Amino acid sequence: MSTARAGAADVPADPAGPARARIDGGAGPEPIGPAGPPWAAMDAAIRARRSVKAFTDRPVPREVVEELLELAVLAPNHRLTEPWGFLVLGPEAKRALGRVLGRRKARKVADPAAAEAVRAKVEREVLAVPVILAVTCAEAEDPEVRAEDSAATFMAIENLLIAAAARGLGTHLKTGAVMDDPELRAALGVEAGRRIVAQIYLGEPAERPAPRPRTPAAEKTRWLE
Ligand SMILES: Cc1cc2nc3c(=O)[nH]c(=O)nc-3n(C[C@H](O)[C@H](O)[C@H](O)COP(=O)(O)O)c2cc1C
């Protein structure tokens, strides 16, 4: 049997071929764990994912971002409404996000000089993130569809986060009141009837955050008769 990578004799080759792109332009996916059954790489990616807050300045190739987005849109989606939208922020859009975020954070600081320092720091930090995606979701009038669409959009986001982790990339999902800031909406050109539901920061991790422990699933589970 052919294998996905040398030394992984028990990992069957992906019939779709190796991943088409990775951050260093190599031919296949980064090995992220020991060889094992076909699902081992997926399990390892889920376990490896962390919210990463510091990135190197290494650019993420456009084709890698495109590949992650292709995987995102395979998420389950009741009624196939395809409610998601993805805005990949270029330098101008990042500057606008930094401006809005900086101003919002600075408002909480009383001292004008300190507030200005906060504003400038936030702007600098946002500009330095290799890739920022704003994820939008259609706002259906029907509350049931709206809830389903929101859930599907976050499932698409999860696909992207896991696929990024599998490629050795770090992500940080962010939400909050800034999503509905009219200046941000205008700067990113978000159409009426859509809402920014999250931002995803993406890049090569400059840190490996410790896992944030979770309560074992068994303690969150009841097996019913
Ligand atoms: C819907 C959602 C919204 C989030 N929003 C934020 C946010 O606004 N700011 C932030 O720092 N982290 C945010 N996070 C990331 C969580 O704080 C993070 O997942 C949590 O601390 C667990 O850490 P881990 O992702 O490394 O396992 C968000 C996560 C989710 C699922």
The ligand as an ORCA input file, in Angstrom:
! r2SCAN-3c Opt
* xyz 0 1
  C     -16.957     31.633     20.300
  C     -15.604     31.951     20.861
  C     -15.235     33.252     21.061
  C     -13.976     33.590     21.561
  N     -13.648     34.905     21.744
  C     -12.460     35.226     22.266
  C     -12.113     36.601     22.462
  O     -12.894     37.505     22.149
  N     -10.917     36.896     22.986
  C     -10.034     35.904     23.354
  O      -8.947     36.216     23.843
  N     -10.315     34.591     23.140
  C     -11.506     34.233     22.628
  N     -11.818     32.911     22.401
  C     -10.800     31.878     22.660
  C     -11.003     31.237     24.032
  O     -10.704     32.164     25.028
  C     -10.110     29.986     24.136
  O     -10.577     29.033     23.216
  C     -10.104     29.397     25.542
  O      -9.377     30.219     26.404
  C      -9.503     27.988     25.600
  O      -8.166     27.993     25.160
  P      -7.693     27.089     23.912
  O      -8.401     27.614     22.695
  O      -6.198     27.307     23.836
  O      -8.053     25.672     24.200
  C     -13.054     32.559     21.895
  C     -13.437     31.218     21.694
  C     -14.687     30.922     21.176
  C     -15.073     29.475     20.977
*
